Amino acid sequence: MNTLKFGTDGWRGVIAEDVTHENVRTVAYAIARYVVRCESPQAGVVVGYDTRFASERFARVAAEAVALTGTPVFLAAEACPTPAVSLLVKLRGAAGGIQITASHNPARWSGVKYKASFGGSASPAIVAQIERELSGVLRDGLPPLPPRKDLIHSLDVRTPYLESLAKLVDWDRLRAANFRFLADPMYGAGRGLLRELMTRHGVVCDEIRAKRDPLFGGVNPEPIEPHIDALREAVVAGKYDAGLACDGDADRIGAVDRDGTFITPHQIFAILLWHLAGTRKIPGDVVKTFSTTKLIDKIAAKFGRKLWETPIGFKYVAERMLEGDVLIGGEESGGIGTKLYLPERDATVNALLLAEVMAWHGKRLGELVAMLHKEFGEYHYGRVDLELHAGQKEKALTYFSNAKLTKILDWPVVRREDLDGIKVYLGEIGWVMVRASGTEHMLRVYCETSKAETTKRVLDEVTSVVRGL
């Protein structure tokens, strides 16, 4: 039971080891106690689930635990994206939302995400309150209350979700562009959504990896390389103009250009910022997490937008979006939110916006990236995830924090930042960063420089050093 600790966006663990009916019941009851104490419990809680193994059963267990407190529960009638739960919380004026998911984690994982009453990731303060409630439940156990199945109501999430998303883009412009798209939900909760929206409005959109597969076809449901190889091959073979992918619970976006080139989440974030701030001239600040490309800094500066940098985790981005007028906020992993929708990341929303940018400018994704590189300089990003022995993560953080480290390969260490992990700046070429994962037992190494080969060299060197510690 000591594994029940909230991470960057909820609690996750391995199915049948950590994620059991008992533990899900405990976490959900702790959330319900927070709702009763701090929200409006009579407004109810929305409960959804993804396509992972036993997700629907875990959702039912969570719903029953919440109902024990006398709080109404609206349980999704079918698997749905996490951001759809966020939207339904907002539309219904609910007290909060619970989603059974492990997002982009491997198939053997599941977990519980909590969405706050405003329709987005819970703030650090809310998470801290839920953790205090969880400690109390772990200490005292669940009370011997009778089941309240009469408080659990089935909810159609899909219809209002699609209706809301359809209002976000210029369908006339999209139809006129005659682009052909390929959607890749990676066997996850986003299946059918982008295809249905586009097809319904006369835009060609086919789909791959659309059936339910709790094993995700043998890959991690994260829309980055190499997991998007199937999308790349299908885009090239079918001569589509772009491939648009989402992770297991459809809050993170990935994309592929017509020639098969992977368009990174950083580049997607940059394209959307450039378009919304520059072309559409929508006012508002910009928020990015500590591990996100410096290209965002350059674009924000050009358009005179204040830039906020937060620790890693979309809950910090959402918190800043709630505090002021923020146009767009995003993170390295493909989670992006805009003021056009919710203070929440949503892969389907961002896929629609990305398609609209293509239609607006008549350019492919690769052409848009090339245009940004020409104006702002080249930024080449890479990340390596290292599973390490006990103590190695701590040694790595200490090593790169040490002022005695004055050089990495050919480049001097000119400064450091420690907002979340340790970021080391290397002369004028870029930076490298090490950070312990908030949800998995690993150390992440991030790097961004002006050349792809330089980024690879730095990543290889830092990885070698860490493994040797």
LUMBA-991807 format. One record per residue (C-alpha): residue number from 1; residue in three letters; x, y, z. Coordinates in Angstrom, 1 decimal, always signed. Last residue first. Example, Ala and Ser with C-alpha at 12.3 -4.5 7.8 and 13.67 -1.06 7.14 Angstrom:
residues 2
[2 SER [+13.7 -1.1 +7.1]]
[1 ALA [+12.3 -4.5 +7.8]]
//
This chain:
residues 469
[469 LEU [+28.4 +6.1 -12.0]]
[468 GLY [+29.4 +4.5 -15.3]]
[467 ARG [+25.8 +4.4 -16.6]]
[466 VAL [+25.6 +8.1 -16.0]]
[465 VAL [+28.8 +8.9 -17.9]]
[464 SER [+27.9 +6.8 -20.9]]
[463 THR [+24.4 +8.4 -21.1]]
[462 VAL [+26.1 +11.9 -20.9]]
[461 GLU [+28.4 +11.0 -23.8]]
[460 ASP [+25.7 +9.5 -26.0]]
[459 LEU [+23.4 +12.4 -25.4]]
[458 VAL [+26.1 +14.9 -26.2]]
[457 ARG [+27.0 +13.1 -29.4]]
[456 LYS [+23.4 +12.7 -30.5]]
[455 THR [+22.7 +16.4 -29.9]]
[454 THR [+25.8 +17.3 -31.9]]
[453 GLU [+24.7 +15.1 -34.8]]
[452 ALA [+21.3 +16.8 -34.9]]
[451 LYS [+22.8 +20.2 -35.0]]
[450 SER [+21.8 +23.5 -33.2]]
[449 THR [+21.6 +21.8 -29.8]]
[448 GLU [+19.0 +20.3 -27.5]]
[447 CYS [+19.5 +17.6 -24.9]]
[446 TYR [+17.4 +15.6 -22.5]]
[445 VAL [+18.5 +12.7 -20.3]]
[444 ARG [+15.7 +11.0 -18.3]]
[443 LEU [+16.5 +8.9 -15.3]]
[442 MET [+14.3 +5.9 -14.5]]
[441 HIS [+11.8 +4.2 -12.2]]
[440 GLU [+8.7 +5.7 -13.7]]
[439 THR [+6.1 +8.4 -12.8]]
[438 GLY [+8.0 +11.5 -11.7]]
[437 SER [+11.1 +10.6 -13.8]]
[436 ALA [+14.5 +11.7 -12.4]]
[435 ARG [+16.0 +14.5 -14.4]]
[434 VAL [+19.2 +15.1 -16.4]]
[433 MET [+19.6 +18.0 -18.7]]
[432 VAL [+21.7 +19.0 -21.7]]
[431 TRP [+22.0 +22.4 -23.3]]
[430 GLY [+22.6 +24.4 -26.5]]
[429 ILE [+25.5 +25.3 -28.9]]
[428 GLU [+26.5 +28.6 -27.4]]
[427 GLY [+28.8 +27.3 -24.6]]
[426 LEU [+27.2 +24.1 -23.2]]
[425 TYR [+24.3 +24.9 -20.8]]
[424 VAL [+23.7 +22.4 -18.1]]
[423 LYS [+20.1 +21.7 -16.9]]
[422 ILE [+19.7 +19.8 -13.6]]
[421 GLY [+16.4 +18.4 -12.6]]
[420 ASP [+13.4 +20.6 -12.2]]
[419 LEU [+14.1 +24.3 -11.7]]
[418 ASP [+17.8 +23.5 -11.4]]
[417 GLU [+19.6 +25.7 -13.9]]
[416 ARG [+23.3 +25.6 -14.8]]
[415 ARG [+25.8 +27.9 -16.5]]
[414 VAL [+28.7 +28.1 -18.9]]
[413 VAL [+29.8 +24.5 -19.0]]
[412 PRO [+32.4 +24.5 -21.7]]
[411 TRP [+32.0 +22.5 -24.9]]
[410 ASP [+34.3 +19.9 -26.6]]
[409 LEU [+33.1 +16.8 -24.7]]
[408 ILE [+31.3 +18.1 -21.6]]
[407 LYS [+33.3 +20.8 -19.7]]
[406 THR [+33.4 +22.5 -16.3]]
[405 LEU [+32.3 +19.8 -14.0]]
[404 LYS [+33.9 +21.0 -10.8]]
[403 ALA [+30.8 +23.0 -10.1]]
[402 ASN [+29.0 +19.8 -9.2]]
[401 SER [+25.3 +19.7 -10.2]]
[400 PHE [+26.0 +17.3 -13.0]]
[399 TYR [+27.6 +14.8 -10.7]]
[398 THR [+25.0 +15.2 -7.9]]
[397 LEU [+22.1 +14.6 -10.3]]
[396 ALA [+23.9 +11.5 -11.7]]
[395 LYS [+24.7 +10.1 -8.2]]
[394 GLU [+21.0 +10.4 -7.2]]
[393 LYS [+19.8 +8.6 -10.3]]
[392 GLN [+22.5 +5.9 -9.8]]
[391 GLY [+21.4 +5.1 -6.2]]
[390 ALA [+19.5 +1.9 -7.0]]
[389 HIS [+20.4 +0.6 -10.5]]
[388 LEU [+19.2 +2.5 -13.6]]
[387 GLU [+16.6 +2.4 -16.3]]
[386 LEU [+17.7 +5.2 -18.6]]
[385 ASP [+15.4 +7.2 -20.8]]
[384 VAL [+17.1 +9.1 -23.6]]
[383 ARG [+15.8 +12.3 -25.1]]
[382 GLY [+16.7 +14.3 -28.2]]
[381 TYR [+16.2 +17.8 -29.6]]
[380 HIS [+17.5 +19.6 -32.6]]
[379 TYR [+16.9 +23.3 -32.8]]
[378 GLU [+17.8 +25.2 -36.0]]
[377 GLY [+17.6 +29.0 -36.2]]
[376 PHE [+14.7 +31.4 -35.8]]
[375 GLU [+13.8 +32.4 -39.3]]
[374 LYS [+15.1 +29.6 -41.3]]
[373 HIS [+14.3 +27.0 -38.6]]
[372 LEU [+10.7 +28.3 -38.5]]
[371 MET [+10.3 +28.0 -42.3]]
[370 ALA [+11.8 +24.5 -42.3]]
[369 VAL [+9.3 +23.5 -39.6]]
[368 LEU [+6.4 +24.8 -41.7]]
[367 GLU [+7.7 +23.0 -44.8]]
[366 GLY [+7.9 +19.8 -42.8]]
[365 LEU [+4.3 +20.2 -41.7]]
[364 ARG [+3.0 +20.7 -45.2]]
[363 LYS [+2.1 +24.1 -46.4]]
[362 GLY [-1.1 +25.8 -47.7]]
[361 HIS [-0.9 +28.5 -45.0]]
[360 TRP [-4.4 +28.2 -43.6]]
[359 ALA [-4.8 +24.5 -44.5]]
[358 MET [-1.6 +23.5 -42.8]]
[357 VAL [-2.5 +25.6 -39.7]]
[356 GLU [-6.0 +24.0 -39.8]]
[355 ALA [-4.5 +20.5 -39.7]]
[354 LEU [-2.4 +21.6 -36.7]]
[353 LEU [-5.5 +22.9 -35.0]]
[352 LEU [-7.4 +19.7 -35.6]]
[351 ALA [-4.5 +17.6 -34.3]]
[350 ASN [-4.2 +19.9 -31.3]]
[349 VAL [-7.9 +19.3 -30.4]]
[348 THR [-7.5 +15.6 -30.8]]
[347 ALA [-4.3 +15.5 -28.7]]
[346 ASP [-5.9 +17.3 -25.8]]
[345 ARG [-3.9 +19.1 -23.1]]
[344 GLU [-5.9 +21.0 -20.6]]
[343 PRO [-6.5 +24.6 -19.5]]
[342 LEU [-9.5 +24.3 -21.8]]
[341 TYR [-10.5 +25.4 -25.3]]
[340 LEU [-9.4 +28.4 -27.3]]
[339 LYS [-7.1 +29.5 -24.4]]
[338 THR [-4.7 +26.8 -25.5]]
[337 GLY [-3.3 +23.5 -24.1]]
[336 ILE [-0.4 +21.3 -25.3]]
[335 GLY [+0.8 +17.9 -24.1]]
[334 GLY [+3.3 +16.5 -26.5]]
[333 SER [+6.0 +15.2 -24.1]]
[332 GLU [+8.1 +18.3 -24.1]]
[331 GLU [+5.4 +20.4 -22.5]]
[330 GLY [+2.9 +23.1 -23.5]]
[329 GLY [+1.0 +26.2 -22.8]]
[328 ILE [-0.8 +28.5 -25.1]]
[327 LEU [-2.6 +31.9 -25.1]]
[326 VAL [-2.3 +32.5 -21.4]]
[325 ASP [-4.2 +35.4 -19.8]]
[324 GLY [-3.6 +34.8 -16.1]]
[323 GLU [-3.7 +32.5 -13.1]]
[322 LEU [-5.6 +29.7 -14.6]]
[321 MET [-3.1 +29.2 -17.4]]
[320 ARG [-0.3 +29.2 -14.7]]
[319 GLU [-2.0 +26.3 -12.9]]
[318 ALA [-2.6 +24.4 -16.1]]
[317 VAL [+1.1 +24.6 -17.0]]
[316 TYR [+2.1 +23.4 -13.5]]
[315 LYS [-0.4 +20.5 -13.8]]
[314 PHE [+1.1 +19.7 -17.2]]
[313 GLY [+4.2 +18.2 -15.5]]
[312 ILE [+7.8 +19.4 -15.6]]
[311 PRO [+8.6 +22.5 -13.6]]
[310 THR [+7.5 +25.8 -15.1]]
[309 GLU [+8.7 +28.5 -17.5]]
[308 TRP [+6.6 +31.5 -18.2]]
[307 LEU [+7.1 +33.6 -21.4]]
[306 LYS [+5.6 +37.0 -21.9]]
[305 ARG [+4.6 +37.6 -25.5]]
[304 GLY [+6.1 +40.3 -27.7]]
[303 PHE [+5.6 +38.5 -31.0]]
[302 LYS [+9.3 +38.0 -31.6]]
[301 ALA [+10.0 +37.1 -28.0]]
[300 ALA [+7.4 +34.3 -28.0]]
[299 ILE [+8.9 +32.9 -31.1]]
[298 LYS [+12.5 +32.9 -29.7]]
[297 ASP [+11.5 +31.5 -26.3]]
[296 ILE [+9.5 +28.7 -28.0]]
[295 LEU [+12.6 +27.7 -30.0]]
[294 LYS [+14.3 +27.1 -26.7]]
[293 THR [+12.7 +23.7 -26.7]]
[292 THR [+10.9 +22.2 -23.7]]
[291 SER [+12.5 +20.5 -20.7]]
[290 PHE [+11.6 +23.2 -18.1]]
[289 THR [+7.9 +23.3 -19.0]]
[288 LYS [+6.4 +26.0 -21.3]]
[287 VAL [+3.9 +28.8 -20.8]]
[286 VAL [+3.1 +31.6 -23.3]]
[285 ASP [+1.2 +34.8 -22.6]]
[284 GLY [-1.9 +36.0 -24.3]]
[283 PRO [-3.4 +37.8 -27.3]]
[282 ILE [-4.6 +36.1 -30.5]]
[281 LYS [-2.8 +37.5 -33.4]]
[280 ARG [-4.2 +35.0 -35.9]]
[279 THR [-1.0 +34.8 -38.0]]
[278 GLY [+1.6 +35.6 -35.3]]
[277 ALA [+0.3 +34.5 -31.9]]
[276 LEU [-1.9 +31.6 -33.0]]
[275 HIS [+0.3 +30.6 -36.0]]
[274 TRP [+3.7 +30.9 -34.3]]
[273 LEU [+2.4 +29.2 -31.1]]
[272 LEU [+0.9 +26.3 -33.1]]
[271 ILE [+4.0 +25.8 -35.1]]
[270 ALA [+6.2 +26.0 -32.0]]
[269 PHE [+4.1 +23.4 -30.1]]
[268 ILE [+4.2 +21.1 -33.1]]
[267 GLN [+7.9 +21.5 -33.4]]
[266 HIS [+8.4 +20.7 -29.7]]
[265 PRO [+6.1 +17.7 -30.0]]
[264 THR [+8.4 +16.4 -32.8]]
[263 ILE [+7.4 +16.1 -36.4]]
[262 PHE [+8.7 +12.7 -37.6]]
[261 THR [+9.7 +12.7 -41.3]]
[260 GLY [+7.7 +10.2 -43.3]]
[259 ASP [+7.7 +12.1 -46.6]]
[258 ARG [+4.1 +13.4 -46.0]]
[257 ASP [+5.0 +14.7 -42.5]]
[256 VAL [+4.5 +12.7 -39.3]]
[255 ALA [+2.8 +13.9 -36.1]]
[254 GLY [+2.6 +13.3 -32.4]]
[253 ILE [+0.0 +14.5 -29.8]]
[252 ARG [-0.5 +13.9 -26.1]]
[251 ASP [-3.9 +13.9 -24.4]]
[250 ALA [-5.3 +10.8 -26.2]]
[249 ASP [-5.4 +8.3 -23.3]]
[248 GLY [-3.0 +5.9 -25.0]]
[247 ASP [-1.0 +8.5 -26.9]]
[246 CYS [-2.1 +10.4 -30.0]]
[245 ALA [-1.1 +10.4 -33.6]]
[244 LEU [-1.6 +12.6 -36.7]]
[243 GLY [-0.2 +11.6 -40.0]]
[242 ALA [+0.2 +14.2 -42.7]]
[241 ASP [-0.3 +14.8 -46.5]]
[240 TYR [-1.2 +11.2 -47.1]]
[239 LYS [+0.6 +9.3 -49.9]]
[238 GLY [-0.8 +6.0 -48.8]]
[237 ALA [+2.6 +4.2 -48.6]]
[236 VAL [+4.3 +7.3 -47.1]]
[235 VAL [+1.6 +7.8 -44.5]]
[234 ALA [+1.3 +4.1 -43.7]]
[233 GLU [+5.0 +3.7 -43.2]]
[232 ARG [+5.2 +6.7 -40.9]]
[231 LEU [+2.2 +5.6 -38.9]]
[230 ALA [+3.6 +2.1 -38.3]]
[229 ASP [+6.9 +3.7 -37.2]]
[228 ILE [+5.1 +5.8 -34.6]]
[227 HIS [+6.5 +3.9 -31.6]]
[226 PRO [+10.1 +4.5 -32.7]]
[225 GLU [+9.9 +7.5 -32.3]]
[224 ILE [+7.2 +9.5 -30.5]]
[223 PRO [+3.4 +9.1 -30.1]]
[222 GLU [+3.5 +7.2 -26.8]]
[221 PRO [+1.3 +4.0 -26.7]]
[220 ASN [+4.4 +1.8 -25.9]]
[219 VAL [+4.7 -0.9 -28.5]]
[218 GLY [+3.5 -4.5 -28.7]]
[217 GLY [+0.4 -3.8 -30.7]]
[216 PHE [-1.0 -1.7 -27.9]]
[215 LEU [-1.2 -4.6 -25.5]]
[214 PRO [-4.7 -3.6 -24.4]]
[213 ASP [-5.7 -3.8 -28.0]]
[212 ARG [-9.0 -2.0 -28.9]]
[211 LYS [-9.2 -1.5 -32.6]]
[210 ALA [-8.0 +1.7 -34.3]]
[209 ARG [-4.4 +1.0 -35.2]]
[208 ILE [-4.8 +2.8 -38.5]]
[207 GLU [-7.2 +5.6 -39.5]]
[206 ASP [-8.4 +7.4 -42.6]]
[205 CYS [-9.1 +11.2 -42.9]]
[204 VAL [-10.4 +13.0 -45.9]]
[203 VAL [-12.1 +16.2 -44.9]]
[202 GLY [-15.9 +16.5 -45.7]]
[201 HIS [-17.0 +17.7 -42.2]]
[200 ARG [-18.2 +14.3 -40.9]]
[199 THR [-15.1 +12.7 -42.2]]
[198 MET [-12.9 +15.1 -40.2]]
[197 LEU [-14.8 +14.7 -36.9]]
[196 GLU [-15.2 +10.9 -37.4]]
[195 ARG [-11.5 +10.3 -38.3]]
[194 LEU [-10.4 +12.5 -35.3]]
[193 LEU [-12.5 +10.5 -32.9]]
[192 GLY [-12.3 +6.9 -34.2]]
[191 ARG [-9.7 +5.7 -31.7]]
[190 GLY [-8.7 +8.3 -29.1]]
[189 ALA [-8.9 +5.9 -26.2]]
[188 GLY [-6.0 +3.8 -27.4]]
[187 TYR [-5.1 +1.3 -30.2]]
[186 MET [-2.3 +3.7 -31.2]]
[185 PRO [-4.8 +6.4 -32.0]]
[184 ASP [-3.2 +6.9 -35.5]]
[183 ALA [-5.1 +9.3 -37.8]]
[182 LEU [-4.2 +9.6 -41.5]]
[181 PHE [-4.9 +12.9 -43.3]]
[180 ARG [-5.5 +14.0 -46.8]]
[179 PHE [-5.3 +17.7 -47.7]]
[178 ASN [-7.9 +19.2 -50.0]]
[177 ALA [-7.2 +22.8 -48.8]]
[176 ALA [-10.8 +23.8 -49.5]]
[175 ARG [-12.1 +21.3 -46.9]]
[174 LEU [-9.9 +22.7 -44.2]]
[173 ARG [-10.7 +26.3 -45.0]]
[172 ASP [-14.4 +25.6 -44.9]]
[171 TRP [-14.0 +23.6 -41.7]]
[170 ASP [-12.5 +26.5 -39.8]]
[169 VAL [-11.6 +25.0 -36.4]]
[168 LEU [-12.8 +24.9 -32.8]]
[167 LYS [-16.6 +24.2 -33.1]]
[166 ALA [-16.2 +20.6 -34.0]]
[165 LEU [-14.4 +20.0 -30.7]]
[164 SER [-17.5 +20.8 -28.7]]
[163 GLU [-19.8 +18.5 -30.7]]
[162 LEU [-17.2 +15.7 -30.5]]
[161 TYR [-17.1 +15.9 -26.7]]
[160 PRO [-20.8 +16.2 -26.3]]
[159 THR [-21.4 +13.0 -28.3]]
[158 ARG [-18.5 +10.9 -26.9]]
[157 VAL [-19.1 +11.3 -23.2]]
[156 ASP [-22.5 +9.5 -23.0]]
[155 LEU [-22.9 +9.1 -19.2]]
[154 SER [-24.2 +6.2 -17.2]]
[153 HIS [-25.4 +7.1 -13.7]]
[152 ILE [-24.0 +5.9 -10.3]]
[151 LEU [-25.9 +7.3 -7.3]]
[150 ASP [-28.3 +4.3 -7.1]]
[149 LYS [-25.3 +2.1 -6.8]]
[148 ARG [-24.9 +3.3 -3.2]]
[147 PRO [-23.1 +0.4 -1.5]]
[146 PRO [-23.6 +0.1 +2.3]]
[145 LEU [-20.9 +1.8 +4.4]]
[144 PRO [-18.2 -0.1 +6.4]]
[143 PRO [-15.8 +2.9 +6.4]]
[142 LEU [-12.7 +2.6 +4.2]]
[141 GLY [-9.4 +2.1 +6.0]]
[140 ASP [-8.1 +4.2 +8.9]]
[139 ARG [-4.5 +4.7 +8.1]]
[138 LEU [-4.6 +4.2 +4.4]]
[137 VAL [-7.7 +6.4 +4.3]]
[136 GLY [-6.0 +9.2 +6.3]]
[135 SER [-2.8 +9.1 +4.1]]
[134 LEU [-5.0 +9.3 +1.0]]
[133 GLU [-6.8 +12.4 +2.4]]
[132 ARG [-3.4 +14.1 +2.8]]
[131 GLU [-2.4 +13.0 -0.7]]
[130 ILE [-5.7 +14.6 -2.0]]
[129 GLN [-4.7 +17.8 -0.3]]
[128 ALA [-1.2 +17.8 -1.8]]
[127 VAL [-2.8 +17.1 -5.3]]
[126 ILE [-5.0 +20.1 -4.8]]
[125 ALA [-2.1 +22.4 -4.0]]
[124 PRO [+0.0 +21.0 -6.9]]
[123 SER [-2.9 +22.0 -9.2]]
[122 ALA [-5.2 +19.3 -10.6]]
[121 SER [-5.0 +18.9 -14.3]]
[120 GLY [-7.9 +20.4 -16.2]]
[119 GLY [-11.6 +21.0 -16.4]]
[118 PHE [-12.2 +23.7 -13.9]]
[117 SER [-13.5 +21.2 -11.3]]
[116 ALA [-10.2 +19.4 -11.2]]
[115 LYS [-9.2 +16.3 -13.1]]
[114 TYR [-7.8 +13.3 -11.2]]
[113 LYS [-5.8 +10.6 -12.9]]
[112 VAL [-5.8 +7.0 -11.7]]
[111 GLY [-3.6 +4.2 -12.8]]
[110 SER [-2.6 +1.5 -15.3]]
[109 TRP [+0.6 -0.2 -16.3]]
[108 ARG [+1.2 -3.5 -18.0]]
[107 ALA [+0.7 -1.9 -21.4]]
[106 PRO [+3.6 +0.5 -21.2]]
[105 ASN [+3.1 +4.1 -20.1]]
[104 HIS [+1.6 +6.7 -22.4]]
[103 SER [-1.4 +7.6 -20.3]]
[102 ALA [-1.6 +5.2 -17.4]]
[101 THR [-5.4 +5.3 -17.3]]
[100 ILE [-8.6 +5.2 -15.2]]
[99 GLN [-9.9 +8.8 -15.3]]
[98 ILE [-11.4 +10.6 -12.4]]
[97 GLY [-13.2 +13.9 -12.7]]
[96 GLY [-14.1 +16.8 -10.5]]
[95 ALA [-16.9 +18.7 -8.8]]
[94 ALA [-19.1 +18.7 -11.9]]
[93 GLY [-20.2 +21.9 -13.7]]
[92 ARG [-21.7 +19.6 -16.4]]
[91 LEU [-19.7 +21.2 -19.2]]
[90 LYS [-16.5 +21.6 -17.2]]
[89 VAL [-16.5 +18.0 -15.9]]
[88 LEU [-17.5 +16.8 -19.3]]
[87 LEU [-14.4 +18.6 -20.8]]
[86 SER [-12.0 +17.1 -18.3]]
[85 VAL [-13.5 +13.6 -19.0]]
[84 ALA [-13.0 +14.2 -22.7]]
[83 PRO [-9.4 +15.3 -21.9]]
[82 THR [-8.8 +11.8 -20.5]]
[81 PRO [-9.9 +10.2 -23.8]]
[80 CYS [-12.9 +7.8 -23.7]]
[79 ALA [-13.7 +4.1 -23.2]]
[78 GLU [-17.5 +3.6 -23.1]]
[77 ALA [-20.6 +4.5 -21.1]]
[76 ALA [-18.6 +6.9 -19.0]]
[75 LEU [-19.7 +6.9 -15.3]]
[74 PHE [-21.4 +10.0 -13.9]]
[73 VAL [-21.2 +9.7 -10.1]]
[72 PRO [-23.3 +11.3 -7.4]]
[71 THR [-21.5 +11.9 -4.1]]
[70 GLY [-23.0 +10.2 -1.1]]
[69 THR [-19.6 +9.3 +0.3]]
[68 LEU [-20.0 +5.7 -0.8]]
[67 ALA [-20.6 +6.9 -4.3]]
[66 VAL [-16.9 +7.7 -4.7]]
[65 ALA [-16.0 +4.1 -3.9]]
[64 GLU [-18.6 +2.7 -6.3]]
[63 ALA [-17.3 +4.9 -9.1]]
[62 ALA [-13.7 +3.8 -8.5]]
[61 VAL [-14.7 +0.2 -8.6]]
[60 ARG [-16.7 +0.8 -11.8]]
[59 ALA [-13.7 +2.5 -13.3]]
[58 PHE [-11.4 -0.4 -12.3]]
[57 ARG [-13.8 -2.7 -14.2]]
[56 GLU [-13.8 -0.5 -17.3]]
[55 SER [-10.0 -0.3 -17.2]]
[54 ALA [-9.6 -4.1 -17.0]]
[53 PHE [-6.8 -4.2 -19.5]]
[52 ARG [-6.2 -0.8 -21.1]]
[51 THR [-8.7 +0.9 -23.4]]
[50 ASP [-9.1 +4.1 -21.4]]
[49 TYR [-11.5 +5.0 -18.5]]
[48 GLY [-13.9 +7.6 -17.3]]
[47 VAL [-15.5 +8.8 -14.1]]
[46 VAL [-17.3 +12.2 -13.8]]
[45 VAL [-17.9 +13.4 -10.2]]
[44 GLY [-21.0 +14.9 -8.8]]
[43 ALA [-22.4 +18.4 -8.4]]
[42 GLN [-23.6 +17.5 -4.9]]
[41 PRO [-20.0 +17.1 -3.9]]
[40 SER [-19.3 +20.9 -4.3]]
[39 GLU [-15.5 +21.1 -3.7]]
[38 CYS [-13.2 +21.2 -0.6]]
[37 ARG [-14.3 +18.7 +2.0]]
[36 VAL [-16.6 +16.4 +0.0]]
[35 VAL [-14.3 +16.5 -3.1]]
[34 TYR [-11.2 +15.7 -1.0]]
[33 ARG [-13.1 +12.8 +0.6]]
[32 ALA [-14.0 +11.6 -2.9]]
[31 ILE [-10.4 +11.7 -4.0]]
[30 ALA [-9.4 +9.6 -1.0]]
[29 TYR [-12.2 +7.2 -1.9]]
[28 ALA [-10.9 +6.9 -5.4]]
[27 VAL [-7.4 +6.1 -4.1]]
[26 THR [-8.6 +3.4 -1.8]]
[25 ARG [-10.9 +1.8 -4.3]]
[24 VAL [-8.1 +1.8 -6.9]]
[23 ASN [-5.9 +0.1 -4.3]]
[22 GLU [-8.4 -2.6 -3.4]]
[21 HIS [-9.3 -3.3 -7.0]]
[20 THR [-5.7 -3.7 -7.8]]
[19 VAL [-3.2 -1.4 -9.5]]
[18 ASP [+0.1 -2.1 -7.6]]
[17 GLU [+0.8 -5.7 -8.6]]
[16 ALA [-2.3 -6.7 -10.5]]
[15 ILE [-1.7 -3.9 -13.1]]
[14 VAL [+1.7 -2.1 -12.6]]
[13 GLY [+1.4 +1.3 -11.1]]
[12 ARG [+0.2 +4.9 -11.6]]
[11 TRP [-1.2 +7.7 -9.4]]
[10 GLY [-2.1 +11.2 -10.5]]
[9 ASP [-0.6 +13.8 -12.8]]
[8 THR [+3.0 +14.3 -11.9]]
[7 GLY [+3.1 +11.6 -9.2]]
[6 PHE [+0.6 +10.7 -6.5]]
[5 LYS [+1.7 +8.1 -4.0]]
[4 LEU [+0.0 +4.7 -3.4]]
[3 THR [+3.1 +2.5 -3.4]]
[2 ASN [+3.0 +2.3 +0.4]]
[1 MET [+0.0 +0.0 +0.0]]
//
